[in-house]
Amino acid sequence: MPRTVLAWPLIGTIRLYQWVFRPVLGPNCRFVPSCSDYALEALRRHGAVRGAILAGWRILRCNPWNIGGYDPVPSEERPRAPCCSSHR
């Protein structure tokens, strides 16, 4: 289930692409999971804004000059800076 209602139209657009164009274009993505599967997971995990940014960055990297490979969606946890008081 997407985190925000704003993600729903984006997810619908990606699913439409997967049903209509992916069978015609075939498996051309350099990454695993494919860019559209990555975008769906990013939108579901991170919401519309951060998910769209992650998906856009992934699509920009899917080009002939990139080797590709396994590239999962980052986890929801973000690293936190250590507390300043612990560095005495």
N, CA, C and O atoms as a MOPAC input file, in Angstrom:
PM7 MOZYME 1SCF
protein

 N      0.83700 1    -1.18200 1     0.00000 1
 C      0.00000 1     0.00000 1     0.00000 1
 C      0.88300 1     1.24500 1     0.00000 1
 O      1.77900 1     1.35100 1     0.83700 1
 N      0.65700 1     2.19100 1    -0.91200 1
 C      1.47700 1     3.40100 1    -0.96000 1
 C      1.33600 1     4.23000 1     0.31700 1
 O      0.29100 1     4.21300 1     0.96800 1
 N      2.37800 1     4.93900 1     0.65700 1
 C      2.37000 1     5.74400 1     1.87100 1
 C      1.51300 1     6.98600 1     1.72500 1
 O      0.96400 1     7.46500 1     2.71800 1
 N      1.37900 1     7.52200 1     0.52600 1
 C      0.59000 1     8.73000 1     0.32900 1
 C     -0.37300 1     8.54200 1    -0.83600 1
 O     -0.14000 1     7.74900 1    -1.74800 1
 N     -1.45300 1     9.29300 1    -0.77200 1
 C     -2.44300 1     9.25700 1    -1.85000 1
 C     -1.83800 1     9.82500 1    -3.13000 1
 O     -2.25500 1     9.44800 1    -4.22500 1
 N     -0.86300 1    10.72600 1    -3.01200 1
 C     -0.21400 1    11.30700 1    -4.18800 1
 C      0.54100 1    10.26300 1    -5.00000 1
 O      0.76500 1    10.45400 1    -6.19500 1
 N      0.93200 1     9.17700 1    -4.37300 1
 C      1.67200 1     8.12500 1    -5.07500 1
 C      0.76500 1     7.28700 1    -5.97200 1
 O      1.24600 1     6.67900 1    -6.92700 1
 N     -0.53800 1     7.24200 1    -5.68600 1
 C     -1.44700 1     6.38600 1    -6.44200 1
 C     -1.46400 1     6.68100 1    -7.94300 1
 O     -1.35700 1     5.73900 1    -8.72800 1
 N     -1.59500 1     7.94200 1    -8.39000 1
 C     -1.59000 1     8.17400 1    -9.84600 1
 C     -0.25800 1     7.80700 1   -10.49500 1
 O     -0.22400 1     7.34900 1   -11.63700 1
 N      0.83700 1     8.01000 1    -9.76600 1
 C      2.14800 1     7.63700 1   -10.30700 1
 C      2.25000 1     6.12700 1   -10.46000 1
 O      2.75200 1     5.63100 1   -11.46800 1
 N      1.77500 1     5.40100 1    -9.46300 1
 C      1.78600 1     3.94200 1    -9.52300 1
 C      0.90000 1     3.45900 1   -10.66600 1
 O      1.26700 1     2.52900 1   -11.38400 1
 N     -0.25300 1     4.07900 1   -10.83800 1
 C     -1.14900 1     3.71500 1   -11.94200 1
 C     -0.50900 1     3.93000 1   -13.30100 1
 O     -0.67800 1     3.11500 1   -14.20800 1
 N      0.22400 1     5.02300 1   -13.44300 1
 C      0.91700 1     5.30700 1   -14.70700 1
 C      1.98800 1     4.25800 1   -14.98200 1
 O      2.13300 1     3.79900 1   -16.11500 1
 N      2.73400 1     3.88100 1   -13.95900 1
 C      3.78500 1     2.87300 1   -14.13600 1
 C      3.17300 1     1.51900 1   -14.47700 1
 O      3.66900 1     0.81400 1   -15.35500 1
 N      2.09800 1     1.15800 1   -13.78400 1
 C      1.43600 1    -0.12300 1   -14.08400 1
 C      0.90200 1    -0.13500 1   -15.51100 1
 O      0.98500 1    -1.15800 1   -16.19000 1
 N      0.35400 1     0.98800 1   -15.97800 1
 C     -0.11400 1     1.07900 1   -17.35500 1
 C      1.05000 1     0.85200 1   -18.32300 1
 O      0.91700 1     0.11100 1   -19.29800 1
 N      2.18800 1     1.49200 1   -18.05000 1
 C      3.38100 1     1.27200 1   -18.87400 1
 C      3.76100 1    -0.21100 1   -18.88700 1
 O      4.07000 1    -0.77000 1   -19.93900 1
 N      3.73500 1    -0.84300 1   -17.70700 1
 C      4.12700 1    -2.25300 1   -17.62500 1
 C      3.18700 1    -3.15100 1   -18.42300 1
 O      3.63700 1    -4.12400 1   -19.02900 1
 N      1.91000 1    -2.85000 1   -18.43500 1
 C      0.94100 1    -3.68500 1   -19.14800 1
 C      0.94900 1    -3.43900 1   -20.65100 1
 O      0.75100 1    -4.37100 1   -21.43000 1
 N      1.17800 1    -2.18200 1   -21.07000 1
 C      1.05300 1    -1.83500 1   -22.48400 1
 C      2.39700 1    -1.88100 1   -23.20700 1
 O      2.51600 1    -2.52700 1   -24.24800 1
 N      3.40200 1    -1.20900 1   -22.66900 1
 C      4.65500 1    -1.02800 1   -23.40400 1
 C      5.73000 1    -2.06100 1   -23.09400 1
 O      6.49400 1    -2.42900 1   -23.98700 1
 N      5.80900 1    -2.53500 1   -21.86700 1
 C      6.88200 1    -3.47500 1   -21.52500 1
 C      6.82700 1    -4.74600 1   -22.36500 1
 O      7.88700 1    -5.22700 1   -22.76600 1
 N      5.65500 1    -5.32500 1   -22.65900 1
 C      5.64300 1    -6.52000 1   -23.51800 1
 C      6.15300 1    -6.23600 1   -24.93500 1
 O      6.73100 1    -7.11200 1   -25.57700 1
 N      5.94000 1    -5.02700 1   -25.41100 1
 C      6.38200 1    -4.66500 1   -26.76300 1
 C      7.87900 1    -4.37500 1   -26.78400 1
 O      8.58400 1    -4.79800 1   -27.70100 1
 N      8.37000 1    -3.64900 1   -25.76600 1
 C      9.77600 1    -3.24800 1   -25.74100 1
 C     10.71100 1    -4.36800 1   -25.29500 1
 O     11.88000 1    -4.38800 1   -25.67900 1
 N     10.21500 1    -5.28100 1   -24.50100 1
 C     11.04800 1    -6.38800 1   -24.03400 1
 C     11.93400 1    -5.98100 1   -22.87600 1
 O     11.89000 1    -4.83500 1   -22.42900 1
 N     12.74600 1    -6.91900 1   -22.38100 1
 C     13.61100 1    -6.64500 1   -21.22500 1
 C     14.86600 1    -5.88700 1   -21.64400 1
 O     15.83700 1    -6.49300 1   -22.09700 1
 N     14.85000 1    -4.56600 1   -21.49500 1
 C     15.98200 1    -3.73800 1   -21.90600 1
 C     16.69100 1    -3.05500 1   -20.74700 1
 O     17.69200 1    -2.37000 1   -20.96000 1
 N     16.20200 1    -3.22200 1   -19.54000 1
 C     16.78500 1    -2.51500 1   -18.40200 1
 C     18.13200 1    -3.13100 1   -18.02400 1
 O     18.31500 1    -4.34700 1   -18.08300 1
 N     19.05600 1    -2.27600 1   -17.64200 1
 C     20.39500 1    -2.70900 1   -17.24900 1
 C     20.45800 1    -3.14400 1   -15.78900 1
 O     21.46500 1    -3.69600 1   -15.34600 1
 N     19.39500 1    -2.89700 1   -15.05100 1
 C     19.39300 1    -3.15500 1   -13.62100 1
 C     18.42400 1    -4.26000 1   -13.24600 1
 O     17.51600 1    -4.60100 1   -14.00300 1
 N     18.63600 1    -4.81200 1   -12.06200 1
 C     17.71100 1    -5.75100 1   -11.43800 1
 C     17.40500 1    -5.17900 1   -10.06200 1
 O     18.34000 1    -4.95200 1    -9.29400 1
 N     16.16500 1    -4.93800 1    -9.71300 1
 C     14.94100 1    -5.07100 1   -10.49300 1
 C     14.88600 1    -4.02800 1   -11.60800 1
 O     15.63600 1    -3.05200 1   -11.59700 1
 N     13.99300 1    -4.24800 1   -12.56400 1
 C     13.87500 1    -3.31700 1   -13.69100 1
 C     13.50900 1    -1.93100 1   -13.17600 1
 O     13.04600 1    -1.78700 1   -12.04400 1
 N     13.71500 1    -0.92100 1   -13.99800 1
 C     13.46400 1     0.45800 1   -13.56900 1
 C     12.00300 1     0.67800 1   -13.17500 1
 O     11.72800 1     1.39300 1   -12.21100 1
 N     11.07000 1     0.07800 1   -13.90000 1
 C      9.66500 1     0.27500 1   -13.54200 1
 C      9.32300 1    -0.45400 1   -12.24000 1
 O      8.55300 1     0.07000 1   -11.43400 1
 N      9.87200 1    -1.63900 1   -12.01900 1
 C      9.65400 1    -2.33600 1   -10.75000 1
 C     10.29500 1    -1.57400 1    -9.59400 1
 O      9.73400 1    -1.51200 1    -8.50000 1
 N     11.47100 1    -0.99400 1    -9.83700 1
 C     12.15900 1    -0.17600 1    -8.83900 1
 C     11.29900 1     1.03100 1    -8.48100 1
 O     11.14000 1     1.35900 1    -7.30500 1
 N     10.74500 1     1.69300 1    -9.50000 1
 C      9.91700 1     2.87500 1    -9.26600 1
 C      8.68000 1     2.52700 1    -8.44300 1
 O      8.31500 1     3.26600 1    -7.52900 1
 N      8.03400 1     1.40500 1    -8.76100 1
 C      6.86200 1     0.98500 1    -7.98700 1
 C      7.22800 1     0.77000 1    -6.52100 1
 O      6.53000 1     1.24600 1    -5.62600 1
 N      8.30500 1     0.06600 1    -6.28300 1
 C      8.71000 1    -0.21300 1    -4.90600 1
 C      9.12000 1     1.06600 1    -4.17900 1
 O      8.80000 1     1.24000 1    -3.00300 1
 N      9.82200 1     1.95400 1    -4.86700 1
 C     10.23800 1     3.21700 1    -4.25300 1
 C      9.02500 1     4.05800 1    -3.87200 1
 O      9.00100 1     4.65200 1    -2.79300 1
 N      8.02600 1     4.11700 1    -4.73300 1
 C      6.81400 1     4.88300 1    -4.43200 1
 C      6.04800 1     4.26200 1    -3.27000 1
 O      5.52300 1     4.97800 1    -2.41800 1
 N      5.98400 1     2.95400 1    -3.23100 1
 C      5.26500 1     2.28600 1    -2.14600 1
 C      5.98600 1     2.43400 1    -0.81000 1
 O      5.34000 1     2.59700 1     0.22600 1
 N      7.29700 1     2.38200 1    -0.82100 1
 C      8.07200 1     2.47100 1     0.42900 1
 C      8.23400 1     3.89500 1     0.93300 1
 O      8.10500 1     4.16100 1     2.12800 1
 N      8.51900 1     4.81500 1     0.00500 1
 C      8.95000 1     6.15300 1     0.40600 1
 C      7.93700 1     7.25500 1     0.11800 1
 O      8.16700 1     8.40400 1     0.49500 1
 N      6.82100 1     6.93900 1    -0.53800 1
 C      5.83600 1     7.96600 1    -0.84800 1
 C      6.12000 1     8.63900 1    -2.17500 1
 O      7.08300 1     8.30200 1    -2.86400 1
 N      5.27000 1     9.59600 1    -2.52700 1
 C      5.31500 1    10.19700 1    -3.85800 1
 C      6.58300 1    11.01600 1    -4.11100 1
 O      7.21000 1    10.86900 1    -5.16000 1
 N      6.95800 1    11.85800 1    -3.18300 1
 C      8.06800 1    12.77900 1    -3.43500 1
 C      9.41200 1    12.04900 1    -3.45300 1
 O     10.11700 1    12.06700 1    -4.46100 1
 N      9.75800 1    11.41600 1    -2.34900 1
 C     11.06000 1    10.73300 1    -2.28200 1
 C     11.11200 1     9.55100 1    -3.25800 1
 O     12.15200 1     9.29500 1    -3.86500 1
 N      9.98800 1     8.82800 1    -3.41000 1
 C      9.94100 1     7.71700 1    -4.35500 1
 C     10.16000 1     8.17300 1    -5.79100 1
 O     10.85900 1     7.50800 1    -6.55600 1
 N      9.56300 1     9.31100 1    -6.16100 1
 C      9.74900 1     9.84200 1    -7.51500 1
 C     11.18800 1    10.29900 1    -7.73300 1
 O     11.73500 1    10.13500 1    -8.82300 1
 N     11.79400 1    10.86500 1    -6.70800 1
 C     13.19900 1    11.29100 1    -6.82600 1
 C     14.10000 1    10.07400 1    -7.01000 1
 O     14.97800 1    10.07500 1    -7.87200 1
 N     13.88500 1     9.03500 1    -6.19900 1
 C     14.68300 1     7.81400 1    -6.33100 1
 C     14.48700 1     7.17900 1    -7.71100 1
 O     15.45300 1     6.75700 1    -8.34700 1
 N     13.24000 1     7.11500 1    -8.16800 1
 C     12.95500 1     6.51700 1    -9.48200 1
 C     13.57100 1     7.33900 1   -10.60600 1
 O     14.12700 1     6.78300 1   -11.55300 1
 N     13.47400 1     8.65700 1   -10.50300 1
 C     14.07300 1     9.52000 1   -11.52900 1
 C     15.58700 1     9.36300 1   -11.60100 1
 O     16.16300 1     9.30600 1   -12.68800 1
 N     16.23200 1     9.29100 1   -10.42700 1
 C     17.68700 1     9.09500 1   -10.39500 1
 C     18.05900 1     7.75100 1   -11.00300 1
 O     19.05900 1     7.63900 1   -11.71100 1
 N     17.26300 1     6.74500 1   -10.72900 1
 C     17.51900 1     5.41200 1   -11.29500 1
 C     17.39700 1     5.43200 1   -12.81800 1
 O     18.23800 1     4.86900 1   -13.51900 1
 N     16.35100 1     6.08000 1   -13.32800 1
 C     16.14300 1     6.15200 1   -14.77500 1
 C     17.28300 1     6.91900 1   -15.44600 1
 O     17.71000 1     6.55900 1   -16.54300 1
 N     17.77500 1     7.97000 1   -14.79600 1
 C     18.91200 1     8.70800 1   -15.35200 1
 C     20.17100 1     7.84900 1   -15.42700 1
 O     20.99200 1     8.02300 1   -16.32800 1
 N     20.32400 1     6.92100 1   -14.47900 1
 C     21.49000 1     6.04200 1   -14.48300 1
 C     21.36600 1     4.87800 1   -15.45400 1
 O     22.36400 1     4.21900 1   -15.74400 1
 N     20.17900 1     4.60800 1   -15.96100 1
 C     19.96000 1     3.49300 1   -16.88300 1
 C     20.27600 1     3.97400 1   -18.30200 1
 O     19.38000 1     4.33500 1   -19.06500 1
 N     21.54600 1     3.97100 1   -18.63000 1
 C     21.99400 1     4.46000 1   -19.92400 1
 C     23.13600 1     3.58200 1   -20.43300 1
 O     23.65100 1     2.74800 1   -19.68900 1
 N     23.53000 1     3.75800 1   -21.67200 1
 C     24.57600 1     2.89100 1   -22.24700 1
 C     25.93900 1     2.99500 1   -21.56500 1
 O     26.77500 1     2.10800 1   -21.74200 1
 N     26.18300 1     4.04600 1   -20.79600 1
 C     27.48700 1     4.22700 1   -20.15200 1
 C     27.54200 1     3.64300 1   -18.75000 1
 O     28.56900 1     3.74200 1   -18.07900 1
 N     26.45600 1     3.04000 1   -18.30100 1
 C     26.40800 1     2.43700 1   -16.97600 1
 C     26.32000 1     0.92300 1   -17.12500 1
 O     25.55300 1     0.42200 1   -17.94700 1
 N     27.09100 1     0.20300 1   -16.34500 1
 C     27.10300 1    -1.25800 1   -16.41900 1
 C     25.79700 1    -1.84100 1   -15.90500 1
 O     25.31000 1    -2.83400 1   -16.44600 1
 N     25.21900 1    -1.23800 1   -14.86500 1
 C     23.97600 1    -1.75700 1   -14.28700 1
 C     24.26100 1    -2.76600 1   -13.20900 1
 O     25.27300 1    -2.66800 1   -12.51500 1
 N     23.37700 1    -3.74300 1   -13.05500 1
 C     23.53200 1    -4.77500 1   -12.03800 1
 C     22.42300 1    -4.70800 1   -11.00600 1
 O     21.37300 1    -4.10800 1   -11.23500 1
 N     22.67600 1    -5.33900 1    -9.86000 1
 C     21.68400 1    -5.38600 1    -8.79100 1
 C     21.67200 1    -4.04900 1    -8.05900 1
 O     22.70500 1    -3.59300 1    -7.56900 1
 N     20.50500 1    -3.42400 1    -7.98700 1
 C     20.36300 1    -2.11800 1    -7.36300 1
 C     19.00400 1    -2.04600 1    -6.67600 1
 O     18.03500 1    -1.59100 1    -7.28500 1
 N     18.91000 1    -2.48800 1    -5.41800 1
 C     17.62400 1    -2.47800 1    -4.72500 1
 C     17.24400 1    -1.07700 1    -4.24900 1
 O     18.09200 1    -0.18900 1    -4.16300 1
 N     15.98000 1    -0.89300 1    -3.94700 1
 C     15.49200 1     0.35800 1    -3.36700 1
 C     16.06300 1     0.48300 1    -1.96300 1
 O     16.03500 1    -0.48600 1    -1.20300 1
 N     16.58600 1     1.66500 1    -1.59600 1
 C     17.12800 1     1.80800 1    -0.24400 1
 C     16.03900 1     1.63200 1     0.81300 1
 O     14.85800 1     1.86500 1     0.55700 1
 N     16.45900 1     1.21800 1     1.99400 1
 C     15.50600 1     1.00000 1     3.07600 1
 C     14.94800 1     2.33200 1     3.55400 1
 O     15.46600 1     3.39600 1     3.21400 1
 N     13.90100 1     2.25900 1     4.33600 1
 C     13.25500 1     3.46500 1     4.83200 1
 C     14.07800 1     4.16600 1     5.90200 1
 O     13.94300 1     5.37400 1     6.09400 1
 N     14.92400 1     3.42800 1     6.59500 1
 C     15.72900 1     4.03400 1     7.63800 1
 C     16.82400 1     4.88000 1     7.01600 1
 O     17.48100 1     4.47600 1     6.05700 1
 N     17.00100 1     6.03900 1     7.57200 1
 C     18.08300 1     6.91000 1     7.13400 1
 C     19.13000 1     6.94600 1     8.23700 1
 O     18.77800 1     6.97400 1     9.41600 1
 N     20.40700 1     6.94500 1     7.87700 1
 C     21.43100 1     6.98800 1     8.92400 1
 C     21.33200 1     8.29100 1     9.71500 1
 O     21.11300 1     9.36100 1     9.14600 1
 N     21.49000 1     8.18700 1    10.99000 1
 C     21.40500 1     9.35900 1    11.85200 1
 C     22.80700 1     9.77100 1    12.29300 1
 O     23.68100 1     8.93400 1    12.51900 1
 N     22.99200 1    11.06700 1    12.40800 1
 C     24.27500 1    11.57900 1    12.86000 1
 C     24.44900 1    11.25300 1    14.34600 1
 O     23.49200 1    11.31300 1    15.11800 1
 N     25.67500 1    10.90900 1    14.73600 1
 C     25.89600 1    10.63900 1    16.17000 1
 C     25.70000 1    11.92300 1    16.97200 1
 O     25.92500 1    13.02900 1    16.47900 1
 N     25.28500 1    11.74800 1    18.18700 1
 C     25.04600 1    12.89300 1    19.06900 1
 C     26.38000 1    13.58900 1    19.36700 1
 O     27.38800 1    12.92500 1    19.60700 1
 N     26.38200 1    14.89100 1    19.35100 1
 C     27.61100 1    15.66700 1    19.56300 1
 C     28.17600 1    15.46800 1    20.95200 1
 O     29.39000 1    15.55400 1    21.13600 1
 N     27.33200 1    15.20300 1    21.93700 1
 C     27.80500 1    15.06000 1    23.31200 1
 C     28.61600 1    13.76300 1    23.50800 1
 O     29.32800 1    13.64100 1    24.50500 1
 N     28.52500 1    12.81000 1    22.59400 1
 C     29.25000 1    11.56400 1    22.76700 1
 C     30.69900 1    11.67000 1    22.31700 1
 O     31.45700 1    10.71100 1    22.46400 1
 N     31.10200 1    12.81700 1    21.77200 1
 C     32.47100 1    12.97800 1    21.27000 1
 C     33.33200 1    13.80200 1    22.21400 1
 O     34.10900 1    14.63700 1    21.75100 1
 N     33.22200 1    13.59700 1    23.50300 1
 C     34.01700 1    14.35000 1    24.46900 1
 C     35.33500 1    13.76800 1    24.69600 1
 O     36.11700 1    14.29700 1    25.48600 1

